[in-house]
Amino acid sequence: MLFNSYEFIVFFLPITLFGFLYLHRNHSTRLAFAWLVLCSLFFYGWWNPRYLFLIIGSITFNYLTGTLILRSRAAGRAQISFWIMCLGIAFNLGLLGWFKYANFFLDTVNGLSGSGFQLVDVVLPIGISFFTFQQITYLVDAWKGISEEHSALQYSLFVVFFPQLIAGPIVHHSEMLPQFSDHQKIHNYGENIAIGLTIFSIGLFKKVVIADTLALSATPVFSAADSGETLHFFAAWRGTFAYSFQLYFDFSGYSDMAIGLARMFGIKLPLNFHSPYKATGIIDFWRRWHMTLSRFLRDYIYIPLGGSRHGRLRQGTNIMATMLIGGLWHGAGWTFVVWGGIHGLLILLNHLWRLISPFGEGGALRRFFSRTLTFLLVSLAWVFFRAETFDGALRIFDGMRNLPHTLAERLGPLADGLRAIGFRFDGPWIDGSDLMSVAWLLVLLTIVWWLPNTQQWLRRHEPALDLVRAGISDGETGKAEKALRWPAWAPTTTWALLAGGIFLAAFLNLSQVSEFLYFQF
C-alpha cells in the first residue's frame, strides 16, 4: 500500500487514525499502540502477505537477541554479549544479502566465468533495507550499553511504525522509543492532526503533481538510452535534469508524508531531507540528502573503520569504502556501486579543496557558483543511479556531446575545437519543447534554491526532530527563524484553506498509482 493511493488516503489512514485516537483517549496507550502495530502489519502485508512472516520473524529474532545482549552485559559477561551481537548482525546481513544481493552476486559470477548458475526468482521485500539497518543499530547500541530493555510491544512499534516502514527515515531507538512513553505530547490531538495533515498534503502534492509529471520527461529518455537509441544534446540534458528534479521531489514528498503521518499520531520522525540542492559542496549535500542514512553510514561504518583518526590516507580509504557500501545499499547493481564511488571521489575532492582553498567561506557569488557546480555534479552522477545498464548511462553522456548540426556552421573555428575534445554535431536544432524544458528548469531551480522547505514553513511547531542541528531552529534564540524572512505556518483559517487546496489538487491527480523511487531499496 502506498501513501499516494486511494485505498490508503480514503480507507486505511482514517480507520487507523480514528481507531488509535479512540483507544488512546478512552482506554490506554498500550492498547492504542497495539492497534497501531496491527495496522502497520496490515499495511506491510497489503503488498504481499507472505512477507509478514519475514518481518515478524525478523522482529522476534532481533528483540530476543537484543534482550540477551542487554542481560549478558548487565551480568558482566561482556564477551558473550559481543558474540551474541555478532550473531545478530550476521543474521540480519544474511537476510538482506539473500533477498537483495543473491541474484546480483550470481549474475556477476556468471558474467565473469561464463557459467549459467541460476536461482529461483527472489522477490525483494519492501523496506527490508530500512528495517534491517534499524535493527542492526539497536543490537550494536545494546552491546555498547546505549540501548535499554523495552517491552516487545514498544520494540515492535519501533520497527513497523507504518509512516517510516517502507522507505525510511532510518529511525534510531533513542529517538523513537522514548516518544512511545510521552503521553502528554500524544494527547495534543488537534494540534498534531493539523500539523500532520498540512505536512502530508505538501508531500502528496510534491509527489503526485511535480515528481510524477517530471517522470513523463525523464523516463522516455532513459528508456531510449537503455534500448540502444542515439540521443542528442537537448534530449540527454533534458532527461538528466528532469530525473534529477523528479528524484528530488519524489523523495522530498515521501519524507514530508512520512513526517506528517507520524505527527498525526503524536510522533516526531527525524529530519531526513533538508533542501539538498541548496548544498554548496558534496559534503554539505550528504548532510542534507537522506540524512538518516548518512548518519548510519557515518556512525556504524565510517567511524568503526577508523574514520579520520589514522591519517588522511586512511580517512580517504574509509570514505571510499563507506560510499561504495552506500551505493550498493541503494541497489543490487554495478551502476549503483559506480554512483557511490563517484560520490566518494567527490567527497575526497571536496575535503582537498577545503584544505587548499584560499577563499574561505566566500561571498554570495562564490556560494552561487558552488551551489551550481554541486547541483551539476550531483545531476550527472544521478545518470548512473537511474540508468538500467552501463550502456544506457554511457549513451546519456554521449548524447550530452551531440550538438545540433546547424550549430557547427555558426560557431566556425570554435566547432573544430569542440570536436577535438569529443563533441559532435549530429543532433537537431532546438524546438519549442526544448525551450519549455529550459523554462521549467529555471522555475524548479527557483523553487529548490530560494523557497523555504516544508520544515522551515512549519518551524514554529517543531514538525520533526533535529531542526536545531539542521539550522532551521536555534532553540531559544530563534536566530534561524528570523533569518528565513518568510511567513511561518500557523493554525489559522488562511493556512487551513491553503493546505486544503494543496491536498485537493494532489488528490484529484491520483489518476494512477506510482511507486516511490526509494520504494524497494
Contacts in CASP RR format, 6 or more apart in sequence:
PFRMAT RR
TARGET T0000
AUTHOR 0000-0000-0000
METHOD contacts of the structure
MODEL  1
MLFNSYEFIVFFLPITLFGFLYLHRNHSTRLAFAWLVLCSLFFYGWWNPR
YLFLIIGSITFNYLTGTLILRSRAAGRAQISFWIMCLGIAFNLGLLGWFK
YANFFLDTVNGLSGSGFQLVDVVLPIGISFFTFQQITYLVDAWKGISEEH
SALQYSLFVVFFPQLIAGPIVHHSEMLPQFSDHQKIHNYGENIAIGLTIF
SIGLFKKVVIADTLALSATPVFSAADSGETLHFFAAWRGTFAYSFQLYFD
FSGYSDMAIGLARMFGIKLPLNFHSPYKATGIIDFWRRWHMTLSRFLRDY
IYIPLGGSRHGRLRQGTNIMATMLIGGLWHGAGWTFVVWGGIHGLLILLN
HLWRLISPFGEGGALRRFFSRTLTFLLVSLAWVFFRAETFDGALRIFDGM
RNLPHTLAERLGPLADGLRAIGFRFDGPWIDGSDLMSVAWLLVLLTIVWW
LPNTQQWLRRHEPALDLVRAGISDGETGKAEKALRWPAWAPTTTWALLAG
GIFLAAFLNLSQVSEFLYFQF
1 7 0 8 1.000
1 8 0 8 1.000
1 12 0 8 1.000
1 43 0 8 1.000
1 46 0 8 1.000
1 47 0 8 1.000
2 8 0 8 1.000
2 513 0 8 1.000
2 515 0 8 1.000
2 516 0 8 1.000
2 519 0 8 1.000
3 9 0 8 1.000
3 200 0 8 1.000
3 204 0 8 1.000
3 207 0 8 1.000
3 254 0 8 1.000
3 257 0 8 1.000
3 258 0 8 1.000
3 261 0 8 1.000
3 516 0 8 1.000
4 204 0 8 1.000
4 207 0 8 1.000
4 208 0 8 1.000
4 257 0 8 1.000
4 510 0 8 1.000
4 513 0 8 1.000
4 514 0 8 1.000
4 516 0 8 1.000
5 510 0 8 1.000
5 513 0 8 1.000
6 510 0 8 1.000
7 46 0 8 1.000
9 507 0 8 1.000
9 510 0 8 1.000
12 39 0 8 1.000
12 42 0 8 1.000
12 43 0 8 1.000
13 261 0 8 1.000
15 39 0 8 1.000
16 35 0 8 1.000
16 36 0 8 1.000
16 39 0 8 1.000
16 43 0 8 1.000
16 162 0 8 1.000
17 193 0 8 1.000
17 264 0 8 1.000
17 265 0 8 1.000
19 32 0 8 1.000
19 35 0 8 1.000
20 32 0 8 1.000
20 35 0 8 1.000
20 36 0 8 1.000
20 39 0 8 1.000
20 265 0 8 1.000
21 32 0 8 1.000
21 189 0 8 1.000
23 31 0 8 1.000
23 32 0 8 1.000
23 35 0 8 1.000
24 32 0 8 1.000
24 186 0 8 1.000
24 187 0 8 1.000
25 189 0 8 1.000
29 180 0 8 1.000
29 183 0 8 1.000
29 186 0 8 1.000
30 153 0 8 1.000
33 153 0 8 1.000
33 154 0 8 1.000
33 157 0 8 1.000
33 180 0 8 1.000
34 153 0 8 1.000
36 157 0 8 1.000
36 161 0 8 1.000
36 162 0 8 1.000
36 265 0 8 1.000
37 153 0 8 1.000
37 156 0 8 1.000
37 157 0 8 1.000
37 160 0 8 1.000
39 162 0 8 1.000
40 157 0 8 1.000
40 160 0 8 1.000
40 161 0 8 1.000
40 162 0 8 1.000
40 165 0 8 1.000
41 52 0 8 1.000
41 55 0 8 1.000
41 56 0 8 1.000
41 160 0 8 1.000
43 162 0 8 1.000
43 165 0 8 1.000
44 51 0 8 1.000
44 52 0 8 1.000
44 55 0 8 1.000
44 126 0 8 1.000
44 160 0 8 1.000
44 162 0 8 1.000
44 165 0 8 1.000
44 166 0 8 1.000
45 51 0 8 1.000
45 52 0 8 1.000
47 126 0 8 1.000
48 123 0 8 1.000
48 125 0 8 1.000
51 125 0 8 1.000
51 126 0 8 1.000
54 95 0 8 1.000
54 125 0 8 1.000
54 128 0 8 1.000
55 125 0 8 1.000
55 131 0 8 1.000
55 159 0 8 1.000
55 160 0 8 1.000
58 92 0 8 1.000
58 95 0 8 1.000
58 131 0 8 1.000
58 132 0 8 1.000
58 135 0 8 1.000
58 159 0 8 1.000
59 135 0 8 1.000
59 155 0 8 1.000
59 156 0 8 1.000
59 159 0 8 1.000
59 160 0 8 1.000
61 88 0 8 1.000
61 91 0 8 1.000
62 88 0 8 1.000
62 92 0 8 1.000
62 135 0 8 1.000
62 138 0 8 1.000
62 139 0 8 1.000
62 159 0 8 1.000
63 152 0 8 1.000
63 155 0 8 1.000
63 156 0 8 1.000
65 84 0 8 1.000
65 85 0 8 1.000
65 87 0 8 1.000
65 88 0 8 1.000
65 91 0 8 1.000
65 139 0 8 1.000
66 84 0 8 1.000
66 138 0 8 1.000
66 139 0 8 1.000
66 142 0 8 1.000
66 147 0 8 1.000
67 149 0 8 1.000
68 81 0 8 1.000
68 84 0 8 1.000
69 81 0 8 1.000
69 84 0 8 1.000
69 85 0 8 1.000
69 139 0 8 1.000
69 142 0 8 1.000
69 143 0 8 1.000
70 81 0 8 1.000
70 142 0 8 1.000
70 145 0 8 1.000
70 147 0 8 1.000
70 148 0 8 1.000
70 149 0 8 1.000
71 149 0 8 1.000
72 78 0 8 1.000
72 80 0 8 1.000
72 81 0 8 1.000
72 84 0 8 1.000
73 81 0 8 1.000
73 142 0 8 1.000
73 143 0 8 1.000
73 145 0 8 1.000
81 142 0 8 1.000
81 143 0 8 1.000
82 143 0 8 1.000
84 143 0 8 1.000
85 139 0 8 1.000
85 140 0 8 1.000
85 142 0 8 1.000
85 143 0 8 1.000
88 139 0 8 1.000
89 136 0 8 1.000
89 139 0 8 1.000
89 140 0 8 1.000
92 132 0 8 1.000
92 135 0 8 1.000
92 136 0 8 1.000
92 139 0 8 1.000
93 132 0 8 1.000
93 136 0 8 1.000
95 128 0 8 1.000
95 132 0 8 1.000
96 128 0 8 1.000
96 129 0 8 1.000
96 132 0 8 1.000
98 122 0 8 1.000
99 122 0 8 1.000
99 123 0 8 1.000
99 124 0 8 1.000
99 125 0 8 1.000
99 128 0 8 1.000
100 124 0 8 1.000
100 128 0 8 1.000
100 129 0 8 1.000
100 331 0 8 1.000
100 332 0 8 1.000
101 328 0 8 1.000
101 332 0 8 1.000
102 119 0 8 1.000
102 122 0 8 1.000
103 119 0 8 1.000
103 121 0 8 1.000
103 122 0 8 1.000
103 332 0 8 1.000
104 332 0 8 1.000
104 333 0 8 1.000
106 117 0 8 1.000
106 118 0 8 1.000
106 119 0 8 1.000
108 334 0 8 1.000
109 115 0 8 1.000
109 117 0 8 1.000
110 116 0 8 1.000
110 117 0 8 1.000
124 520 0 8 1.000
126 166 0 8 1.000
126 519 0 8 1.000
126 520 0 8 1.000
127 165 0 8 1.000
127 166 0 8 1.000
127 167 0 8 1.000
127 168 0 8 1.000
127 520 0 8 1.000
127 521 0 8 1.000
129 329 0 8 1.000
129 521 0 8 1.000
130 164 0 8 1.000
130 165 0 8 1.000
130 166 0 8 1.000
130 167 0 8 1.000
130 168 0 8 1.000
130 170 0 8 1.000
130 521 0 8 1.000
131 159 0 8 1.000
131 160 0 8 1.000
131 165 0 8 1.000
133 170 0 8 1.000
133 293 0 8 1.000
133 296 0 8 1.000
133 300 0 8 1.000
134 158 0 8 1.000
134 159 0 8 1.000
134 170 0 8 1.000
134 171 0 8 1.000
134 172 0 8 1.000
135 159 0 8 1.000
136 300 0 8 1.000
137 170 0 8 1.000
137 172 0 8 1.000
137 173 0 8 1.000
137 296 0 8 1.000
137 299 0 8 1.000
137 300 0 8 1.000
138 147 0 8 1.000
138 155 0 8 1.000
138 158 0 8 1.000
138 173 0 8 1.000
140 300 0 8 1.000
141 147 0 8 1.000
141 173 0 8 1.000
141 174 0 8 1.000
146 174 0 8 1.000
147 173 0 8 1.000
147 174 0 8 1.000
148 177 0 8 1.000
150 158 0 8 1.000
150 177 0 8 1.000
154 177 0 8 1.000
154 180 0 8 1.000
154 181 0 8 1.000
155 177 0 8 1.000
157 176 0 8 1.000
157 180 0 8 1.000
158 171 0 8 1.000
158 173 0 8 1.000
158 176 0 8 1.000
158 177 0 8 1.000
158 180 0 8 1.000
159 165 0 8 1.000
161 171 0 8 1.000
161 176 0 8 1.000
161 262 0 8 1.000
161 267 0 8 1.000
162 261 0 8 1.000
163 257 0 8 1.000
163 258 0 8 1.000
163 259 0 8 1.000
163 260 0 8 1.000
163 261 0 8 1.000
163 262 0 8 1.000
163 265 0 8 1.000
163 267 0 8 1.000
163 269 0 8 1.000
164 171 0 8 1.000
164 258 0 8 1.000
164 262 0 8 1.000
164 269 0 8 1.000
166 516 0 8 1.000
166 519 0 8 1.000
167 254 0 8 1.000
167 258 0 8 1.000
167 516 0 8 1.000
167 518 0 8 1.000
167 519 0 8 1.000
167 521 0 8 1.000
168 258 0 8 1.000
168 272 0 8 1.000
168 292 0 8 1.000
168 518 0 8 1.000
169 255 0 8 1.000
169 258 0 8 1.000
169 269 0 8 1.000
169 270 0 8 1.000
169 271 0 8 1.000
169 272 0 8 1.000
169 291 0 8 1.000
169 292 0 8 1.000
170 292 0 8 1.000
170 293 0 8 1.000
170 295 0 8 1.000
170 296 0 8 1.000
171 269 0 8 1.000
171 270 0 8 1.000
171 292 0 8 1.000
172 270 0 8 1.000
172 292 0 8 1.000
172 295 0 8 1.000
175 269 0 8 1.000
175 270 0 8 1.000
175 465 0 8 1.000
176 267 0 8 1.000
179 185 0 8 1.000
179 266 0 8 1.000
179 267 0 8 1.000
179 268 0 8 1.000
180 267 0 8 1.000
185 192 0 8 1.000
185 266 0 8 1.000
186 192 0 8 1.000
186 265 0 8 1.000
186 266 0 8 1.000
186 267 0 8 1.000
188 266 0 8 1.000
191 461 0 8 1.000
191 491 0 8 1.000
192 263 0 8 1.000
192 264 0 8 1.000
192 265 0 8 1.000
192 266 0 8 1.000
193 264 0 8 1.000
194 491 0 8 1.000
194 496 0 8 1.000
195 260 0 8 1.000
195 263 0 8 1.000
195 458 0 8 1.000
195 461 0 8 1.000
195 463 0 8 1.000
195 489 0 8 1.000
196 259 0 8 1.000
196 260 0 8 1.000
196 261 0 8 1.000
196 263 0 8 1.000
196 264 0 8 1.000
196 463 0 8 1.000
197 260 0 8 1.000
197 264 0 8 1.000
197 499 0 8 1.000
197 503 0 8 1.000
198 260 0 8 1.000
198 458 0 8 1.000
198 489 0 8 1.000
198 495 0 8 1.000
198 499 0 8 1.000
199 256 0 8 1.000
199 257 0 8 1.000
199 259 0 8 1.000
199 260 0 8 1.000
199 263 0 8 1.000
199 454 0 8 1.000
199 458 0 8 1.000
199 463 0 8 1.000
200 256 0 8 1.000
200 257 0 8 1.000
200 260 0 8 1.000
200 261 0 8 1.000
200 264 0 8 1.000
200 503 0 8 1.000
201 499 0 8 1.000
201 500 0 8 1.000
201 501 0 8 1.000
201 502 0 8 1.000
201 503 0 8 1.000
201 506 0 8 1.000
202 253 0 8 1.000
202 256 0 8 1.000
202 454 0 8 1.000
202 457 0 8 1.000
202 499 0 8 1.000
202 502 0 8 1.000
203 252 0 8 1.000
203 253 0 8 1.000
203 254 0 8 1.000
203 255 0 8 1.000
203 256 0 8 1.000
203 257 0 8 1.000
203 454 0 8 1.000
203 506 0 8 1.000
204 253 0 8 1.000
204 257 0 8 1.000
204 502 0 8 1.000
204 503 0 8 1.000
204 506 0 8 1.000
204 507 0 8 1.000
205 502 0 8 1.000
205 503 0 8 1.000
205 505 0 8 1.000
205 506 0 8 1.000
206 249 0 8 1.000
206 250 0 8 1.000
206 252 0 8 1.000
206 253 0 8 1.000
206 256 0 8 1.000
207 249 0 8 1.000
207 250 0 8 1.000
207 253 0 8 1.000
207 254 0 8 1.000
207 257 0 8 1.000
207 506 0 8 1.000
207 514 0 8 1.000
207 516 0 8 1.000
208 506 0 8 1.000
208 509 0 8 1.000
208 510 0 8 1.000
209 505 0 8 1.000
209 506 0 8 1.000
209 509 0 8 1.000
210 245 0 8 1.000
210 249 0 8 1.000
211 245 0 8 1.000
211 246 0 8 1.000
211 247 0 8 1.000
211 248 0 8 1.000
211 249 0 8 1.000
211 250 0 8 1.000
211 253 0 8 1.000
212 509 0 8 1.000
212 514 0 8 1.000
214 242 0 8 1.000
214 243 0 8 1.000
214 245 0 8 1.000
214 246 0 8 1.000
214 249 0 8 1.000
215 242 0 8 1.000
215 246 0 8 1.000
215 514 0 8 1.000
217 238 0 8 1.000
217 239 0 8 1.000
217 242 0 8 1.000
217 437 0 8 1.000
218 239 0 8 1.000
218 242 0 8 1.000
218 243 0 8 1.000
218 246 0 8 1.000
218 386 0 8 1.000
221 231 0 8 1.000
221 235 0 8 1.000
221 236 0 8 1.000
221 238 0 8 1.000
221 239 0 8 1.000
221 240 0 8 1.000
221 242 0 8 1.000
221 243 0 8 1.000
221 396 0 8 1.000
222 239 0 8 1.000
222 243 0 8 1.000
222 386 0 8 1.000
222 387 0 8 1.000
222 388 0 8 1.000
222 392 0 8 1.000
222 396 0 8 1.000
224 231 0 8 1.000
224 235 0 8 1.000
225 231 0 8 1.000
225 236 0 8 1.000
225 387 0 8 1.000
225 391 0 8 1.000
225 392 0 8 1.000
225 393 0 8 1.000
225 395 0 8 1.000
225 396 0 8 1.000
226 387 0 8 1.000
226 388 0 8 1.000
226 389 0 8 1.000
226 391 0 8 1.000
226 392 0 8 1.000
226 395 0 8 1.000
228 391 0 8 1.000
228 392 0 8 1.000
228 395 0 8 1.000
229 395 0 8 1.000
230 395 0 8 1.000
230 398 0 8 1.000
230 399 0 8 1.000
230 402 0 8 1.000
231 395 0 8 1.000
231 396 0 8 1.000
231 398 0 8 1.000
231 399 0 8 1.000
231 402 0 8 1.000
232 399 0 8 1.000
232 402 0 8 1.000
232 404 0 8 1.000
232 426 0 8 1.000
232 427 0 8 1.000
232 428 0 8 1.000
233 399 0 8 1.000
233 400 0 8 1.000
233 401 0 8 1.000
233 402 0 8 1.000
233 403 0 8 1.000
233 404 0 8 1.000
233 427 0 8 1.000
234 428 0 8 1.000
234 430 0 8 1.000
234 434 0 8 1.000
234 437 0 8 1.000
235 399 0 8 1.000
236 396 0 8 1.000
236 397 0 8 1.000
236 398 0 8 1.000
236 399 0 8 1.000
236 400 0 8 1.000
236 402 0 8 1.000
237 400 0 8 1.000
238 434 0 8 1.000
238 437 0 8 1.000
239 396 0 8 1.000
240 379 0 8 1.000
240 380 0 8 1.000
240 382 0 8 1.000
240 383 0 8 1.000
240 396 0 8 1.000
240 400 0 8 1.000
241 379 0 8 1.000
241 437 0 8 1.000
241 441 0 8 1.000
242 437 0 8 1.000
243 382 0 8 1.000
243 383 0 8 1.000
243 386 0 8 1.000
244 375 0 8 1.000
244 378 0 8 1.000
244 379 0 8 1.000
244 382 0 8 1.000
245 441 0 8 1.000
245 444 0 8 1.000
245 448 0 8 1.000
246 517 0 8 1.000
247 382 0 8 1.000
247 385 0 8 1.000
247 386 0 8 1.000
247 517 0 8 1.000
248 276 0 8 1.000
248 277 0 8 1.000
248 448 0 8 1.000
250 516 0 8 1.000
250 517 0 8 1.000
250 518 0 8 1.000
251 273 0 8 1.000
251 290 0 8 1.000
251 516 0 8 1.000
251 517 0 8 1.000
251 518 0 8 1.000
252 273 0 8 1.000
252 453 0 8 1.000
252 454 0 8 1.000
254 516 0 8 1.000
254 518 0 8 1.000
255 272 0 8 1.000
255 273 0 8 1.000
256 273 0 8 1.000
256 454 0 8 1.000
258 269 0 8 1.000
258 272 0 8 1.000
259 268 0 8 1.000
259 269 0 8 1.000
259 271 0 8 1.000
259 272 0 8 1.000
259 454 0 8 1.000
259 455 0 8 1.000
259 463 0 8 1.000
259 464 0 8 1.000
260 463 0 8 1.000
262 268 0 8 1.000
262 269 0 8 1.000
263 463 0 8 1.000
268 462 0 8 1.000
268 463 0 8 1.000
268 464 0 8 1.000
268 465 0 8 1.000
269 464 0 8 1.000
269 465 0 8 1.000
270 291 0 8 1.000
270 292 0 8 1.000
270 464 0 8 1.000
270 465 0 8 1.000
270 466 0 8 1.000
271 291 0 8 1.000
271 455 0 8 1.000
271 464 0 8 1.000
271 465 0 8 1.000
271 466 0 8 1.000
271 467 0 8 1.000
271 470 0 8 1.000
271 472 0 8 1.000
272 290 0 8 1.000
272 291 0 8 1.000
272 292 0 8 1.000
273 288 0 8 1.000
273 289 0 8 1.000
273 290 0 8 1.000
273 291 0 8 1.000
273 453 0 8 1.000
274 287 0 8 1.000
274 288 0 8 1.000
274 291 0 8 1.000
274 453 0 8 1.000
274 455 0 8 1.000
274 470 0 8 1.000
274 472 0 8 1.000
275 288 0 8 1.000
275 448 0 8 1.000
275 453 0 8 1.000
276 285 0 8 1.000
276 288 0 8 1.000
276 289 0 8 1.000
276 378 0 8 1.000
277 371 0 8 1.000
277 374 0 8 1.000
277 375 0 8 1.000
277 378 0 8 1.000
277 445 0 8 1.000
277 448 0 8 1.000
277 449 0 8 1.000
278 288 0 8 1.000
278 371 0 8 1.000
278 448 0 8 1.000
278 449 0 8 1.000
279 285 0 8 1.000
279 287 0 8 1.000
279 288 0 8 1.000
279 289 0 8 1.000
279 371 0 8 1.000
279 374 0 8 1.000
279 378 0 8 1.000
280 367 0 8 1.000
280 370 0 8 1.000
280 371 0 8 1.000
280 374 0 8 1.000
281 350 0 8 1.000
281 370 0 8 1.000
281 371 0 8 1.000
281 373 0 8 1.000
281 374 0 8 1.000
282 343 0 8 1.000
282 344 0 8 1.000
282 346 0 8 1.000
282 347 0 8 1.000
282 349 0 8 1.000
282 350 0 8 1.000
282 374 0 8 1.000
282 377 0 8 1.000
282 378 0 8 1.000
283 347 0 8 1.000
283 350 0 8 1.000
283 351 0 8 1.000
284 374 0 8 1.000
285 374 0 8 1.000
285 378 0 8 1.000
286 294 0 8 1.000
286 343 0 8 1.000
286 347 0 8 1.000
287 294 0 8 1.000
288 470 0 8 1.000
291 466 0 8 1.000
291 470 0 8 1.000
293 326 0 8 1.000
293 329 0 8 1.000
297 322 0 8 1.000
297 323 0 8 1.000
297 325 0 8 1.000
297 326 0 8 1.000
298 322 0 8 1.000
301 321 0 8 1.000
301 322 0 8 1.000
301 325 0 8 1.000
302 318 0 8 1.000
302 319 0 8 1.000
302 322 0 8 1.000
305 318 0 8 1.000
305 321 0 8 1.000
305 322 0 8 1.000
306 314 0 8 1.000
306 318 0 8 1.000
307 314 0 8 1.000
307 315 0 8 1.000
307 318 0 8 1.000
308 315 0 8 1.000
308 318 0 8 1.000
315 351 0 8 1.000
316 348 0 8 1.000
316 351 0 8 1.000
319 344 0 8 1.000
319 347 0 8 1.000
319 348 0 8 1.000
319 351 0 8 1.000
320 341 0 8 1.000
320 344 0 8 1.000
320 345 0 8 1.000
320 348 0 8 1.000
322 344 0 8 1.000
323 340 0 8 1.000
323 341 0 8 1.000
323 343 0 8 1.000
323 344 0 8 1.000
323 347 0 8 1.000
324 337 0 8 1.000
324 340 0 8 1.000
324 341 0 8 1.000
324 344 0 8 1.000
326 340 0 8 1.000
327 336 0 8 1.000
327 337 0 8 1.000
327 339 0 8 1.000
327 340 0 8 1.000
327 341 0 8 1.000
327 343 0 8 1.000
328 336 0 8 1.000
328 337 0 8 1.000
329 521 0 8 1.000
330 336 0 8 1.000
330 339 0 8 1.000
330 340 0 8 1.000
330 385 0 8 1.000
330 521 0 8 1.000
331 521 0 8 1.000
334 390 0 8 1.000
335 384 0 8 1.000
335 385 0 8 1.000
335 387 0 8 1.000
335 388 0 8 1.000
335 389 0 8 1.000
335 390 0 8 1.000
335 393 0 8 1.000
336 384 0 8 1.000
336 385 0 8 1.000
338 384 0 8 1.000
338 390 0 8 1.000
339 381 0 8 1.000
339 382 0 8 1.000
339 384 0 8 1.000
339 385 0 8 1.000
340 381 0 8 1.000
342 381 0 8 1.000
342 384 0 8 1.000
343 381 0 8 1.000
346 377 0 8 1.000
346 381 0 8 1.000
359 366 0 8 1.000
371 449 0 8 1.000
375 445 0 8 1.000
380 397 0 8 1.000
383 393 0 8 1.000
383 396 0 8 1.000
383 397 0 8 1.000
384 393 0 8 1.000
387 393 0 8 1.000
387 396 0 8 1.000
401 422 0 8 1.000
401 423 0 8 1.000
401 424 0 8 1.000
402 423 0 8 1.000
402 424 0 8 1.000
402 425 0 8 1.000
402 426 0 8 1.000
402 427 0 8 1.000
403 418 0 8 1.000
403 423 0 8 1.000
403 424 0 8 1.000
403 425 0 8 1.000
403 427 0 8 1.000
404 425 0 8 1.000
404 427 0 8 1.000
404 428 0 8 1.000
404 429 0 8 1.000
404 430 0 8 1.000
405 425 0 8 1.000
405 426 0 8 1.000
405 427 0 8 1.000
405 428 0 8 1.000
405 429 0 8 1.000
406 429 0 8 1.000
407 415 0 8 1.000
407 425 0 8 1.000
407 429 0 8 1.000
408 415 0 8 1.000
408 425 0 8 1.000
409 415 0 8 1.000
411 418 0 8 1.000
415 425 0 8 1.000
419 425 0 8 1.000
451 486 0 8 1.000
452 484 0 8 1.000
452 486 0 8 1.000
454 463 0 8 1.000
455 463 0 8 1.000
455 464 0 8 1.000
455 467 0 8 1.000
455 470 0 8 1.000
455 472 0 8 1.000
456 472 0 8 1.000
456 484 0 8 1.000
456 486 0 8 1.000
457 486 0 8 1.000
457 488 0 8 1.000
457 489 0 8 1.000
458 488 0 8 1.000
458 489 0 8 1.000
459 467 0 8 1.000
459 472 0 8 1.000
459 473 0 8 1.000
459 480 0 8 1.000
459 481 0 8 1.000
459 484 0 8 1.000
459 488 0 8 1.000
460 481 0 8 1.000
460 488 0 8 1.000
460 489 0 8 1.000
460 490 0 8 1.000
461 489 0 8 1.000
462 473 0 8 1.000
467 473 0 8 1.000
468 474 0 8 1.000
468 475 0 8 1.000
471 480 0 8 1.000
472 480 0 8 1.000
472 481 0 8 1.000
473 480 0 8 1.000
473 481 0 8 1.000
474 480 0 8 1.000
474 481 0 8 1.000
481 488 0 8 1.000
489 495 0 8 1.000
END
